[in-house]
C-alpha cells in the first residue's frame, strides 16, 4: 500500500526552502523524518533518477506522482487527483501559473502548499 503521509505546514515550508536551494532546510528534512521530501527535492532540482527510484522503492507514491507531474506527466497528475492528493495536484497547477488552483489552496487554508507552489513557479520561470 502506498504511503499517504500527511505533512505538517512546517515540513512543507522546509521543503519549499529546500527547493529554493536552502541547504539548512534540506538537512532539516533529512534530520526530521522527512527523507522522502529531501528525495523529491533532489529529483525536482537535479533530475535525479536515483531519488525518484528511492521514492518508488519505498512506496511514496503521492510524492513520486507529484514530482513527475511537475514535468507534465499526465498519468501522475491523474493519480494525484484520484488518490487523496488534491493539495499536491493543485500545487502542480499553481507552479505552472494556474491562479484558480492558488485560490483553491488559499480557500482551503493550505497556505503552506501555496508557498511551495510559489517556490516551484520561480524555478519554472527562471
FIGUPA-585989 format. One line per field, with one value per residue: x, y, z of N, C-alpha, C, O in turn. Coordinates in steps of 0.1 Angstrom, whole numbers, plus 5000, padded with zeros to 4 digits. Layout:
<sites>
n_c1: X,...
n_c2: Y,...
n_c3: Z,...
ca_c1: X,...
ca_c2: Y,...
ca_c3: Z,...
c_c1: X,...
c_c2: Y,...
c_c3: Z,...
o_c1: X,...
o_c2: Y,...
o_c3: Z,...
</sites>
This chain:
<sites>
n_c1: 5008,5005,5023,5006,5014,5008,5018,5031,5025,5050,5068,5063,5069,5096,5104,5098,5117,5140,5137,5143,5169,5181,5203,5203,5176,5172,5188,5174,5151,5160,5169,5146,5128,5119,5129,5119,5109,5132,5143,5125,5130,5156,5151,5135,5151,5175,5170,5173,5174,5180,5170,5142,5137,5142,5120,5099,5107,5104,5077,5064,5042,5025,5042,5061,5044,5037,5062,5068,5046,5050,5067,5049,5037,5010,4996,5006,4996,4969,4968,4973,4950,4930,4936,4936,4953,4949,4958,4984,4981,4969,4990,5009,4995,4994,5021,5026,5013,4985,4960,4934,4938,4955,4938,4921,4938,4944,4918,4912,4928,4955,4979,5007,5011,5007,5029,5049,5042,5048,5075,5082,5071,5088,5112,5104,5100,5125
n_c2: 4988,5022,5050,5074,5097,5125,5158,5183,5219,5231,5212,5212,5239,5239,5221,5237,5257,5242,5235,5260,5259,5260,5249,5244,5239,5217,5198,5198,5185,5159,5153,5154,5133,5133,5122,5115,5139,5152,5136,5140,5167,5165,5152,5171,5194,5185,5165,5139,5106,5085,5095,5096,5069,5059,5071,5056,5030,5029,5033,5059,5070,5092,5114,5107,5107,5135,5147,5138,5147,5174,5176,5176,5151,5134,5111,5108,5132,5127,5105,5118,5134,5115,5101,5111,5133,5160,5185,5184,5181,5205,5222,5215,5226,5254,5259,5260,5283,5285,5303,5298,5274,5282,5299,5280,5265,5285,5291,5267,5268,5260,5273,5268,5250,5267,5284,5265,5261,5286,5286,5266,5277,5298,5285,5273,5295,5306
n_c3: 5000,4992,5006,5025,5038,5059,5059,5080,5082,5087,5078,5050,5044,5050,5030,5008,5011,5008,4981,4971,4972,4998,5019,5047,5052,5036,5050,5074,5066,5062,5088,5103,5100,5073,5049,5024,5014,5010,4990,4970,4965,4955,4931,4918,4916,4905,4887,4895,4889,4907,4931,4925,4920,4946,4959,4947,4954,4981,4983,4983,4968,4963,4965,4946,4923,4924,4920,4894,4880,4879,4858,4838,4835,4827,4836,4862,4873,4872,4889,4914,4915,4919,4942,4969,4968,4963,4972,4965,4937,4931,4938,4918,4896,4903,4902,4876,4869,4873,4885,4896,4909,4929,4943,4953,4970,4990,4999,5011,5033,5029,5029,5032,5011,4990,4993,4987,4960,4950,4952,4934,4911,4907,4900,4876,4860,4858
ca_c1: 5000,5013,5023,4998,5019,5003,5029,5028,5029,5064,5076,5061,5077,5111,5105,5098,5130,5150,5135,5150,5183,5185,5210,5199,5163,5174,5193,5163,5142,5166,5170,5133,5120,5113,5139,5112,5108,5146,5145,5117,5138,5167,5146,5130,5162,5187,5165,5180,5167,5182,5160,5129,5137,5141,5106,5091,5110,5098,5063,5059,5035,5020,5054,5066,5035,5038,5075,5068,5035,5056,5072,5037,5033,4995,4992,5009,4987,4956,4969,4971,4936,4921,4941,4938,4965,4944,4967,4996,4977,4967,5004,5014,4988,4999,5035,5025,5006,4970,4955,4923,4943,4960,4927,4916,4947,4941,4904,4912,4938,4967,4989,5020,5013,5008,5043,5056,5039,5055,5090,5083,5069,5101,5121,5100,5101,5139
ca_c2: 5000,5034,5058,5087,5105,5138,5166,5195,5231,5233,5203,5217,5251,5235,5215,5249,5263,5233,5237,5272,5255,5263,5237,5241,5233,5203,5190,5198,5175,5146,5151,5154,5122,5136,5119,5114,5152,5155,5129,5147,5179,5161,5150,5183,5203,5179,5155,5127,5093,5078,5100,5092,5055,5058,5073,5045,5017,5030,5035,5072,5072,5106,5123,5103,5113,5149,5150,5136,5156,5187,5176,5174,5137,5134,5099,5111,5142,5120,5097,5127,5138,5104,5093,5119,5142,5172,5196,5182,5184,5220,5228,5214,5236,5267,5260,5263,5295,5285,5311,5291,5264,5290,5303,5268,5262,5295,5289,5255,5270,5253,5283,5262,5245,5279,5288,5255,5263,5298,5282,5258,5286,5306,5276,5270,5307,5310
ca_c3: 5000,4991,5018,5024,5049,5060,5063,5088,5075,5089,5069,5037,5043,5049,5016,4999,5013,5002,4967,4968,4974,5011,5024,5060,5051,5031,5061,5083,5062,5065,5102,5110,5095,5060,5038,5012,5008,5005,4978,4960,4962,4946,4917,4912,4913,4898,4878,4900,4888,4919,4941,4920,4922,4960,4963,4942,4961,4995,4981,4985,4955,4962,4962,4933,4913,4924,4913,4879,4875,4877,4844,4830,4833,4829,4844,4876,4878,4874,4902,4925,4916,4923,4954,4981,4966,4957,4975,4956,4923,4930,4938,4904,4887,4906,4898,4861,4866,4874,4897,4902,4919,4940,4951,4960,4981,5000,5004,5020,5043,5026,5026,5031,4998,4982,4994,4979,4946,4946,4951,4922,4900,4904,4893,4862,4853,4855
c_c1: 5009,5012,5015,5001,5013,5014,5023,5031,5044,5072,5074,5069,5092,5113,5106,5112,5141,5149,5142,5165,5189,5190,5206,5185,5164,5179,5182,5154,5147,5167,5157,5123,5112,5122,5132,5111,5122,5148,5137,5124,5149,5163,5142,5141,5173,5183,5172,5171,5168,5172,5146,5127,5135,5126,5097,5094,5104,5083,5057,5053,5030,5031,5060,5057,5036,5051,5074,5056,5041,5063,5061,5034,5018,4990,4995,5000,4973,4956,4967,4956,4927,4925,4945,4951,4961,4953,4980,4993,4975,4981,5010,5008,4993,5013,5036,5017,4991,4966,4943,4927,4949,4949,4921,4925,4945,4928,4904,4923,4951,4978,5003,5022,5013,5023,5052,5054,5047,5070,5091,5081,5081,5111,5117,5101,5115,5145
c_c2: 5012,5043,5071,5096,5120,5147,5178,5207,5233,5224,5208,5230,5248,5229,5227,5256,5255,5234,5250,5271,5260,5250,5233,5234,5219,5194,5188,5186,5161,5143,5150,5145,5125,5133,5119,5128,5157,5148,5136,5160,5176,5158,5163,5193,5198,5168,5141,5114,5085,5082,5095,5077,5051,5060,5062,5032,5018,5034,5048,5077,5086,5115,5120,5109,5128,5153,5149,5144,5170,5188,5173,5160,5135,5123,5102,5122,5136,5111,5106,5131,5127,5097,5102,5128,5155,5184,5196,5185,5199,5227,5227,5224,5250,5269,5263,5275,5296,5292,5305,5281,5271,5294,5292,5264,5272,5294,5277,5256,5262,5262,5278,5255,5256,5284,5278,5258,5276,5294,5275,5267,5294,5298,5275,5283,5312,5302
c_c3: 5000,5004,5015,5035,5048,5066,5071,5079,5076,5079,5054,5035,5042,5035,5006,4999,5006,4987,4962,4971,4988,5018,5038,5060,5046,5042,5072,5079,5065,5080,5110,5103,5082,5049,5024,5005,5003,4992,4967,4955,4952,4932,4910,4908,4904,4889,4882,4899,4900,4930,4937,4923,4937,4965,4959,4951,4975,4995,4985,4972,4953,4958,4949,4922,4913,4917,4898,4873,4872,4863,4834,4826,4837,4838,4859,4881,4881,4887,4914,4926,4921,4936,4965,4980,4960,4960,4967,4942,4921,4930,4924,4895,4890,4901,4883,4858,4868,4887,4903,4912,4931,4949,4959,4972,4993,5007,5014,5030,5042,5021,5024,5017,4987,4982,4986,4964,4941,4943,4937,4910,4896,4897,4878,4854,4850,4845
o_c1: 5019,5002,5016,4992,5013,5020,5013,5039,5050,5082,5084,5074,5099,5124,5114,5117,5150,5159,5147,5172,5201,5183,5205,5183,5156,5173,5181,5149,5140,5165,5156,5111,5101,5124,5139,5111,5122,5154,5142,5124,5152,5169,5145,5140,5178,5192,5175,5161,5159,5166,5138,5117,5128,5121,5088,5085,5099,5077,5046,5057,5031,5030,5065,5062,5036,5050,5079,5058,5036,5063,5064,5029,5015,4982,4987,4996,4967,4946,4960,4951,4916,4918,4956,4958,4968,4955,4985,5001,4980,4983,5017,5015,4995,5016,5047,5013,4985,4968,4941,4921,4948,4950,4917,4920,4944,4927,4896,4927,4956,4984,5011,5033,5020,5028,5061,5064,5051,5076,5101,5088,5084,5118,5126,5103,5117,5157
o_c2: 5013,5043,5077,5101,5126,5144,5184,5206,5238,5229,5207,5232,5255,5231,5226,5259,5260,5233,5251,5281,5264,5241,5222,5225,5210,5183,5177,5179,5152,5131,5145,5148,5121,5142,5121,5130,5164,5154,5137,5164,5183,5162,5165,5198,5205,5161,5133,5113,5078,5073,5091,5072,5042,5052,5058,5025,5007,5038,5049,5086,5091,5123,5128,5114,5134,5162,5157,5148,5177,5199,5168,5157,5135,5125,5098,5121,5139,5110,5102,5132,5130,5088,5102,5130,5161,5193,5206,5192,5205,5237,5236,5231,5258,5280,5268,5277,5306,5287,5307,5280,5266,5293,5293,5261,5268,5295,5277,5246,5256,5260,5283,5255,5254,5288,5282,5257,5276,5299,5277,5266,5296,5303,5276,5283,5320,5304
o_c3: 5007,5010,5005,5042,5037,5076,5068,5070,5066,5073,5047,5024,5034,5029,4997,4989,5000,4980,4951,4972,4989,5021,5042,5068,5051,5043,5078,5088,5069,5084,5121,5101,5080,5040,5014,4993,4993,4983,4955,4944,4943,4922,4899,4897,4896,4883,4873,4906,4904,4937,4946,4927,4941,4973,4966,4955,4980,5005,4991,4965,4942,4949,4942,4912,4902,4908,4891,4861,4863,4857,4823,4815,4848,4846,4868,4893,4891,4894,4923,4938,4927,4940,4970,4990,4952,4951,4963,4935,4911,4923,4920,4887,4881,4896,4878,4847,4864,4898,4915,4923,4942,4962,4971,4983,5004,5019,5024,5036,5051,5011,5016,5012,4977,4971,4979,4956,4930,4934,4930,4900,4885,4889,4870,4842,4841,4842
</sites>
